[in-house]
């Protein structure tokens, strides 16, 4: 596979190495599993923002209760919005 995302993908680090990668990253993408429904619920939200990464995540109705959109996190509702946010 030759996509830029695949080329830049890192192995799945764990523990302190995971936190180092998040701290070094310019952008961290997040997408909730279908089981989450309309609610943000995964730990990447907190791990990435806690390490200072720019988090781009899919829209969930409770996100404004957790973070201030476009200040603390970037939210996308479509693939076009995701692409424009990354560019």
C-alpha positions in Angstrom: 0.0 0.0 0.0 1.4 3.4 -1.0 -0.9 5.9 0.7 0.7 8.6 2.8 -1.3 7.6 5.8 0.0 4.0 5.6 3.6 5.2 5.0 3.4 7.4 8.1 1.5 4.9 10.3 3.5 3.8 13.3 3.2 0.4 14.9 0.7 0.2 17.7 2.8 1.3 20.7 1.8 0.6 24.2 2.5 2.3 27.6 5.1 5.1 27.7 5.9 4.6 24.0 2.3 5.4 23.1 2.4 8.6 25.1 5.7 9.6 23.5 4.2 9.1 20.0 1.1 11.2 21.0 3.3 13.9 22.3 5.4 13.9 19.1 2.5 13.9 16.8 1.2 17.0 15.1 -2.2 15.4 14.4 -4.0 12.5 16.0 -7.0 11.1 14.3 -9.8 9.5 16.2 -12.9 7.6 15.0 -15.3 5.9 17.4 -16.4 2.3 16.9 -20.0 1.8 15.9 -20.8 0.5 19.4 -20.3 4.1 20.7 -23.5 5.2 19.0 -23.9 9.0 19.3 -21.6 9.4 22.3 -17.9 10.0 22.6 -16.5 7.4 24.8 -13.0 6.2 23.9 -9.8 6.9 25.8 -7.9 8.4 22.8 -9.8 11.6 23.4 -8.1 12.1 26.8 -4.8 10.5 26.0 -4.2 12.6 22.8 -5.4 15.9 24.3 -3.6 15.2 27.5 -0.3 14.8 25.6 -0.9 18.0 23.7 -1.7 16.5 20.3 -4.1 18.2 17.9 -7.0 15.7 18.1 -9.4 15.4 15.1 -12.3 13.3 16.0 -15.7 12.3 14.6 -18.7 14.2 15.8 -20.6 12.8 18.8 -23.4 14.7 20.6 -21.8 14.8 24.0 -18.4 16.2 22.8 -19.3 19.9 23.6 -19.9 18.7 27.2 -16.3 17.4 27.4 -14.2 19.7 25.2 -14.6 23.1 23.5 -14.9 22.3 19.8 -12.4 24.1 17.5 -10.5 25.3 20.5 -9.5 22.1 22.3 -10.4 19.5 19.6 -11.4 19.5 15.9 -14.6 17.7 15.0 -15.5 16.3 11.6 -18.9 15.2 10.5 -17.9 14.1 6.9 -15.0 12.8 5.0 -14.7 16.2 3.3 -14.5 18.0 6.6 -11.9 15.5 7.8 -9.7 16.0 4.7 -10.0 19.8 4.9 -9.1 19.8 8.6 -6.0 17.8 8.0 -4.9 19.9 5.0 
